[in-house]
Amino acid sequence: MPVTSRPSGRRAYALLASAAGLATAAALASALPADAHSGSGHGHQHPSRYQDVQLLSFNDLHGNLEPPAGSSGRVTETEADGTTRTIDAGGVEYLATHLREARKGHPYSVTAAGGDMVGASPLISGLFHDEPTVEALNELDLDVTTVGNHEFDEGAKELARLQNGGCHPTDGCYTDKRFKGADFPYLAANVLDEKTRKPILKPYWVWHKKDVRIGFIGVTLEGTPGIVSADGVKGLAFKDEVETINKYAKELQRQGVQSIVALVHEGGFPSSSSYNYDCDAPGAGAGISGPIVDIAKNVTPAVDALVTGHTHTAYVCTVDDPAGNPRMVTSAASFGRLYTDTTLTYDRRTGDIARTAVRSANHVVTRDVARAPDLTRLISKWNALAAPIGNRPIGYISADVANTGTESPMGDLIADAQFAYGKELDPETDLALMNPGGVRAGLTYAAKAGEGDGVVTYAEGFTVQPFANTVNLQDFTGAQLIQVLREQVSGSNAAAPKILQPSANLTYSLDLTKTGADRIVSDSIRLDGKAVDPAATYRVATNSFLAGGGDGFTTLGLGTDDLVGTDDLSALARYLTAHSSAASPLVPPAANRITIVQ
């Protein structure tokens, strides 16, 4: 495949404006000659051997153009005295300002993303099939991104439309201007068309300025089909991340590109929730765990750094490559709350990165800087189009309905709503189960846009449940129902449990001192206060994603006597409208249906 560069029609590598975020630093040992950081060679007839290249990166934006609300819009920072504080963060108006300020003084600067730029988006973007987010990313001067699993929420054809432009095939054009698509390339090296066995989008892309060239390879997690609806990945094959990166690293090297960055939509779990903790410090509190560690340990040493995502966590760590040399692995949390600033020192003599000089730090996208006017105009345009739908009240709450914890109040509320709707469809419905990954946010009591404290708008509900899954009813035996609960903590979910959110009439104990499926205390499972009969038949309400066996719940894909209802957001809106009013707002569920033993 030929080497490709940035589209020629854009303002490439512009020096832009405004305020840097809070910073921490992680560095490999610096061991270069004295001219290693002499920049672009100002004052010399010829450029120096070494050229610093700024790599700015972020991940998992999920269409959060406006500042995210509640805990989704905060980061935790550890102070010098060991205490922690939270900082309000995020919003593309502020992200643009921070990125533009960060680029000042860096003539060699490239901006990359780690996937999930779209999908599971708030109403301002999701209502318009994420065209607003692509337009915002164009304004942010994003150079390249990998696909993530959420880029496949609406299937490969819709992803191709986001890349190439054109009006939506069903909803048409939203404005008088044709959607032009992304100015930046989406990379999908390990996503193949099952018929052609070729990547559905470019596997890699090469950034270059003058004599400096850096290749980017983009992959999403191999397990994408298990966490995306079946329709979204129909006809696609997802290959091993390491094998794919190593394959295209060799191809880039054959083309003379020695400096390589992998954009990997897979992540890890840091040992601290603070964005600025010292990941490489010895002892307790250091390091990361999770899938990205094995990937980083096995990707070829030809790759100089890994920009990652998916887990919505923050880390700037070094993980040894197969040759035993430390290599930078970064993630900037999610929702545009952080960005990572990495310095790659390019060696003009070898064309490679001098890894002993790689430096990286996460920075907070604080909201104490000026908003970028062009992004403000973009948000205003799309908000005006969304307002007639988004501002409609659908219910009232007495306090925040949080989306935190193993069992969350928001997850319980959604399960209750789906159970109530299921009973409307079929009075024989016995319970409801909701997957935690489908709960994208909580509900905030404080007024967000003048609607009044405690008012829940359609837009806020959309932010909680943006996937447009349907509510499905299926029959299962009691033995199958028990097996579903065991699948939360076993099989593909053994290492990272996915605890289903139950309707109020299902209770049981989760013993975290045990391992695997034994963590579900079988004799504690009660439905309407009674033990589940393995031989009886139970009617269960879930969303269509779970009904298809998603998230590793294979048994949920084996139900019988299917009945498909309305979309899940409509079910939530119906429940809130029926169970709350301004005079009698809904009290958040207590999240006490699962007893956790630790």
Secondary structure, 3 states (H helix, E strand, C coil): CCCCCCCCCCCCCCCCCCCCCCECCEECCCCCCCCCCCCCCCCCCCCCCEEEEEEEEECCCCCCCCCCCHHHHEEEEECCCCCEEEEEECCHHHHHHHHHHHHCCCCCEEEEECCCCCCCCCHHHHCCCCHHHHHHHHHCCCCEEECCHHHHCCCHHHHHHHHHCCCECCCECCCCCCCCCCCCCEECCCEEECCCCCECCECEEEEEECCEEEEEEEEECCCHHHCCCHHHHCCEEECCHHHHHHHHHHHHHHCCCCCEEEEEECCCEECCCECCCCCCCCCCCCCEECHHHHHHHHCCCCCCEEEECCCCCEEEEEEECCCCCEEEEEEECCCCCEEEEEEEEEECCCCEECHHHCEEEEEECECCCCCCHHHHHHHHHHHHHHHHHHCCEEEEECCCECCCCCCCHHHHHHHHHHHHHHHHHCCCEEEEEECHHHCCCCECCCCCCCCCCCEEEHHHHHHHCCCCCEEEEEEEEHHHHHHHHHHCCCHHHCCCCCCCEECCCEEEEEECCCCHHHHEEEEEEEECCEECCCCCEEEEEEEHHHHCCHHHCHHHHHCEEEEEEEEHHHHHHHHHHHHCCCCCCECCCCCCCEEEEC
